[in-house]
């Protein structure tokens, strides 16, 4: 059985990590070619919609580049200065990508409103064909990142860029087809605004998740009361208090607590220590547990630490978690 504290331990997670770099590089190449083709097509067809889509795609090239750099940084091991390694670089990249998505959304809104008030005739046939290149390229890019986006917040940000671009290109294709037969120039900006709503909704989800990681919040779906109850039911444990759980990155979970046991040599707690670690990993996915064994409860023995990080003492009800 693999040891829960081994960071390379989950075999599946290791395989996932191995695919991220290559998939990001392929996506990076695709998102350099697509906007170049779209800009040329937009100039030929006199289509501001197509040029706007190309500029949006250039922002995605930057986003993928940021994601790849963050991925490479995140692979660096722990150091004396950064004892948990550099995996949170990917969380910072996710926030930066959210900022880029918001900026791109503002640009789309501005362009859409402008086109609503000042529509311009364009070559629908050229727009449809060139935008079709974007549909294929962005669809392929989103497909490459889909699997890794389920396990990496950094890749999820890049995936949403691609998904947003895919729908944007679909809208431009539809717009081009309609313009071949009907001069309904208002459809393109209207659908663009709907796409912005979709993009911003997903941005908010990534922003909340990334912020929780940076704030060392208890990971979503993890219940400290359930962990405490499970541990206190184990033979040899008298009580458990001062529980902390937080994300090291978008995939790793750290945990610390004080475990009260009967008076005994420290060496006698090794078996219990291993049982606790395996329980935490297999039941809750906690892969970096830090346990402090005691023979009596310290402080007030509550589940949360009553000492705030500024040194002030608070009641158990208003206590804040103090990450040591």
C-alpha positions as CSV (number, residue, x, y, z in Angstrom):
1,X,0.0,0.0,0.0
2,X,1.3,3.4,-0.9
3,X,2.0,5.8,1.9
4,X,-0.5,8.7,2.1
5,X,2.2,11.3,2.7
6,X,4.0,10.5,-0.6
7,X,3.1,13.4,-2.9
8,X,3.6,11.3,-6.0
9,X,1.6,8.5,-4.6
10,X,-1.8,8.6,-6.4
11,X,-0.8,6.7,-9.6
12,X,-3.7,8.2,-11.5
13,X,-2.8,11.7,-10.5
14,X,0.8,11.1,-11.7
15,X,-0.5,10.0,-15.1
16,X,-2.7,13.0,-15.3
17,X,0.2,15.4,-14.6
18,X,2.3,13.7,-17.3
19,X,-0.3,14.6,-20.0
20,X,-0.9,18.2,-19.0
21,X,2.3,19.7,-20.4
22,X,2.1,18.1,-23.8
23,X,-1.6,18.9,-24.2
24,X,-1.0,22.5,-23.2
25,X,1.8,22.8,-25.8
26,X,-0.5,21.4,-28.6
27,X,-3.2,23.8,-27.6
28,X,-0.7,26.7,-27.5
29,X,0.3,26.0,-31.2
30,X,-3.3,25.8,-32.3
31,X,-4.2,29.1,-30.7
32,X,-1.3,30.8,-32.5
33,X,-2.4,29.6,-36.0
34,X,-6.2,30.2,-35.5
35,X,-6.1,34.0,-34.9
36,X,-3.6,34.6,-37.7
37,X,-6.0,32.9,-40.2
38,X,-9.0,34.8,-38.7
39,X,-7.3,38.2,-38.9
40,X,-6.4,37.6,-42.6
41,X,-10.0,36.5,-43.3
42,X,-11.5,39.4,-41.4
43,X,-9.5,41.9,-43.4
44,X,-10.5,40.3,-46.7
45,X,-14.2,40.0,-45.7
46,X,-14.3,43.5,-44.0
47,X,-15.7,41.7,-40.9
48,X,-15.2,43.3,-37.5
49,X,-16.8,40.3,-35.9
50,X,-14.2,38.0,-37.3
51,X,-11.3,40.3,-36.4
52,X,-12.8,40.7,-32.8
53,X,-12.9,36.9,-32.5
54,X,-9.3,36.7,-33.7
55,X,-8.2,39.3,-31.0
56,X,-10.1,37.2,-28.4
57,X,-8.3,34.1,-29.6
58,X,-4.9,36.0,-29.2
59,X,-5.8,36.5,-25.5
60,X,-6.3,32.7,-25.3
61,X,-2.8,32.2,-26.7
62,X,-1.5,34.3,-23.8
63,X,-3.7,32.4,-21.3
64,X,-2.4,29.0,-22.5
65,X,1.2,30.3,-22.3
66,X,0.6,31.4,-18.7
67,X,-1.0,28.1,-17.9
68,X,2.0,26.2,-19.3
69,X,4.6,28.3,-17.5
70,X,2.7,27.8,-14.2
71,X,2.5,24.1,-14.9
72,X,6.3,23.9,-15.3
73,X,6.9,26.0,-12.2
74,X,4.5,23.8,-10.3
75,X,6.5,20.7,-11.1
76,X,9.5,22.1,-9.1
77,X,10.1,20.3,-5.8
78,X,10.0,21.6,-2.3
79,X,12.8,23.9,-1.1
80,X,13.9,25.4,2.2
81,X,12.1,28.6,1.3
82,X,9.0,27.0,-0.3
83,X,8.5,23.9,1.8
84,X,5.3,22.9,0.1
85,X,6.8,23.3,-3.4
86,X,5.5,25.6,-6.1
87,X,2.1,24.0,-7.0
88,X,0.2,27.1,-6.0
89,X,1.7,28.8,-9.0
90,X,-1.1,27.1,-11.0
91,X,-3.7,28.7,-8.7
92,X,-2.2,32.1,-9.3
93,X,-2.3,31.4,-13.1
94,X,-5.9,30.5,-12.8
95,X,-6.7,33.9,-11.2
96,X,-4.6,35.6,-13.9
97,X,-6.6,33.8,-16.6
98,X,-9.8,34.9,-15.0
99,X,-8.6,38.5,-15.2
100,X,-7.8,37.9,-18.9
101,X,-11.3,36.4,-19.5
102,X,-12.9,39.4,-17.8
103,X,-10.8,41.7,-20.0
104,X,-11.8,39.8,-23.1
105,X,-15.4,39.9,-22.1
106,X,-15.3,43.7,-21.7
107,X,-13.8,43.9,-25.2
108,X,-16.6,41.7,-26.6
109,X,-19.3,43.8,-24.9
110,X,-17.8,47.0,-26.2
111,X,-17.6,45.6,-29.8
112,X,-21.1,44.1,-29.6
113,X,-22.7,47.4,-28.4
114,X,-20.8,49.3,-31.1
115,X,-22.0,46.9,-33.8
116,X,-25.6,47.1,-32.6
117,X,-25.6,50.9,-33.2
118,X,-23.4,50.9,-36.3
119,X,-23.8,47.6,-38.2
120,X,-21.6,47.1,-41.3
121,X,-22.2,44.8,-44.3
122,X,-19.7,41.9,-44.5
123,X,-19.0,39.0,-46.8
124,X,-21.0,36.2,-45.1
125,X,-19.4,33.4,-47.1
126,X,-15.8,34.2,-46.1
127,X,-16.8,34.8,-42.5
128,X,-18.5,31.4,-42.3
129,X,-15.6,29.5,-43.7
130,X,-12.9,31.3,-41.7
131,X,-14.9,31.1,-38.5
132,X,-15.3,27.4,-39.2
133,X,-11.5,27.1,-38.9
134,X,-11.9,28.5,-35.4
135,X,-14.7,26.1,-34.6
136,X,-12.5,23.1,-35.5
137,X,-9.4,24.5,-33.8
138,X,-11.0,25.7,-30.6
139,X,-13.1,22.5,-30.4
140,X,-10.0,20.4,-30.7
141,X,-8.2,22.6,-28.1
142,X,-11.1,22.3,-25.6
143,X,-11.2,18.5,-26.2
144,X,-7.5,18.2,-25.4
145,X,-7.9,20.0,-22.1
146,X,-11.2,18.5,-21.0
147,X,-9.8,15.6,-19.0
148,X,-7.0,17.6,-17.3
149,X,-9.5,20.4,-16.5
150,X,-11.3,18.1,-14.1
151,X,-8.2,17.8,-11.9
152,X,-6.3,21.1,-12.3
153,X,-7.8,24.6,-11.6
154,X,-5.0,26.0,-13.8
155,X,-6.0,23.9,-16.8
156,X,-9.7,24.5,-16.1
157,X,-9.1,28.2,-16.6
158,X,-7.4,27.5,-20.0
159,X,-10.2,25.0,-20.9
160,X,-12.9,27.7,-20.3
161,X,-11.0,30.0,-22.6
162,X,-11.1,27.4,-25.3
163,X,-14.8,26.6,-24.6
164,X,-15.7,30.3,-24.8
165,X,-13.8,30.6,-28.0
166,X,-15.5,27.5,-29.5
167,X,-19.0,29.0,-28.9
168,X,-17.8,32.4,-30.1
169,X,-16.6,30.9,-33.4
170,X,-19.9,28.9,-33.7
171,X,-21.8,32.2,-33.3
172,X,-19.6,33.8,-36.0
173,X,-20.3,30.8,-38.4
174,X,-24.0,31.1,-37.8
175,X,-23.8,34.8,-38.3
176,X,-21.9,34.3,-41.6
177,X,-24.5,31.8,-42.9
178,X,-27.3,34.1,-42.0
179,X,-25.6,37.1,-43.7
180,X,-25.3,35.1,-46.9
181,X,-29.1,35.2,-47.1
182,X,-30.3,37.9,-44.8
183,X,-28.8,41.3,-43.8
184,X,-29.6,40.7,-40.1
185,X,-26.5,42.3,-38.7
186,X,-27.9,42.6,-35.1
187,X,-27.8,38.8,-34.5
188,X,-24.0,38.6,-34.1
189,X,-23.6,41.2,-31.3
190,X,-26.7,39.9,-29.5
191,X,-25.3,36.3,-29.4
192,X,-21.9,37.7,-28.4
193,X,-23.5,39.2,-25.3
194,X,-25.0,35.9,-24.4
195,X,-21.6,34.2,-24.7
196,X,-20.1,36.8,-22.3
197,X,-22.7,35.8,-19.7
198,X,-21.6,32.2,-20.0
199,X,-17.9,33.2,-19.8
200,X,-18.4,35.4,-16.7
201,X,-20.5,32.7,-14.9
202,X,-17.6,30.2,-15.2
203,X,-15.1,32.9,-14.3
204,X,-16.9,33.4,-11.0
205,X,-16.7,29.7,-10.2
206,X,-12.9,29.6,-10.8
207,X,-12.4,32.8,-8.9
208,X,-14.2,31.4,-5.8
209,X,-12.3,28.1,-5.9
210,X,-8.9,29.7,-6.4
211,X,-9.6,32.2,-3.6
212,X,-10.5,29.4,-1.2
213,X,-7.2,27.7,-2.0
214,X,-5.2,30.9,-1.4
215,X,-7.2,31.6,1.8
216,X,-6.4,28.1,3.1
217,X,-10.2,27.4,3.4
218,X,-11.4,23.9,4.2
219,X,-11.7,22.2,0.8
220,X,-15.2,21.9,-0.7
221,X,-16.9,18.6,0.2
222,X,-14.7,18.0,3.3
223,X,-16.5,18.0,6.6
224,X,-14.2,18.4,9.6
225,X,-16.9,17.1,12.0
226,X,-17.1,13.9,10.0
227,X,-13.3,13.5,10.2
228,X,-13.3,14.2,13.9
229,X,-16.0,11.6,14.5
230,X,-14.2,9.0,12.4
231,X,-10.9,9.5,14.2
232,X,-12.4,9.4,17.7
233,X,-14.1,6.1,16.9
234,X,-10.7,4.5,16.3
235,X,-9.3,2.3,19.0
236,X,-6.6,3.9,21.1
237,X,-7.7,7.5,20.5
238,X,-9.1,9.4,23.4
239,X,-9.9,12.6,21.6
240,X,-9.1,14.8,18.6
241,X,-8.9,18.6,18.5
242,X,-7.5,21.6,16.6
243,X,-8.3,20.3,13.1
244,X,-7.1,22.1,10.0
245,X,-7.6,21.1,6.4
246,X,-6.5,23.1,3.4
247,X,-5.6,22.7,-0.3
248,X,-1.9,22.7,-1.2
249,X,-3.0,23.2,-4.8
250,X,-6.1,22.4,-6.8
251,X,-5.4,18.6,-6.2
252,X,-3.5,18.1,-3.0
253,X,-5.1,18.3,0.5
254,X,-3.1,18.9,3.7
255,X,-4.5,18.2,7.2
256,X,-3.3,18.7,10.7
257,X,-4.7,17.9,14.1
258,X,-3.9,17.0,17.7
259,X,-4.6,13.4,18.7
260,X,-5.0,12.6,22.4
261,X,-3.8,9.1,23.4
262,X,-3.0,7.2,26.6
263,X,0.4,7.7,28.2
264,X,2.9,5.5,26.2
265,X,6.3,5.7,24.5
266,X,6.2,7.7,21.2
267,X,7.3,4.5,19.3
268,X,4.0,2.9,20.3
269,X,2.0,5.4,18.3
270,X,3.6,4.5,15.0
271,X,1.0,1.8,14.2
272,X,-1.9,4.1,15.1
273,X,-0.3,6.9,13.1
274,X,-0.3,4.7,10.0
275,X,-3.9,3.7,10.5
276,X,-5.0,7.3,10.8
277,X,-3.1,8.3,7.6
278,X,-4.6,5.5,5.6
279,X,-8.1,6.3,6.9
280,X,-7.7,10.0,6.0
281,X,-6.4,9.2,2.5
282,X,-8.9,6.5,1.5
283,X,-12.0,8.1,3.1
284,X,-11.3,11.8,2.5
285,X,-8.5,12.0,-0.1
286,X,-6.2,13.7,2.4
287,X,-2.6,13.1,1.1
288,X,-0.5,15.3,3.4
289,X,-1.6,14.6,7.1
290,X,0.4,16.1,10.0
291,X,-0.5,14.6,13.3
292,X,0.5,15.7,16.8
293,X,0.1,13.1,19.5
294,X,-0.6,14.2,23.1
295,X,-1.5,12.6,26.4
296,X,-3.9,15.4,27.4
297,X,-5.8,18.0,25.5
298,X,-4.0,21.3,25.1
299,X,-5.8,24.7,25.2
300,X,-9.6,24.3,25.5
301,X,-9.6,21.0,23.4
302,X,-12.2,22.3,20.9
303,X,-12.2,21.3,17.3
304,X,-10.9,24.7,16.1
305,X,-7.9,26.6,17.4
306,X,-9.0,29.4,19.9
307,X,-5.8,31.4,19.3
308,X,-6.0,33.8,16.3
309,X,-2.9,34.4,14.2
310,X,-2.4,37.8,15.8
311,X,-2.0,36.2,19.2
312,X,-5.4,37.3,20.6
313,X,-7.6,34.7,22.3
314,X,-11.1,34.2,21.1
315,X,-14.0,32.1,22.3
316,X,-14.5,28.7,20.6
317,X,-17.6,30.0,18.7
318,X,-15.7,32.9,17.1
319,X,-12.4,31.1,16.8
320,X,-10.5,31.4,13.6
321,X,-8.3,28.6,12.2
322,X,-4.7,29.3,12.8
323,X,-2.5,27.6,10.3
324,X,0.8,26.7,12.0
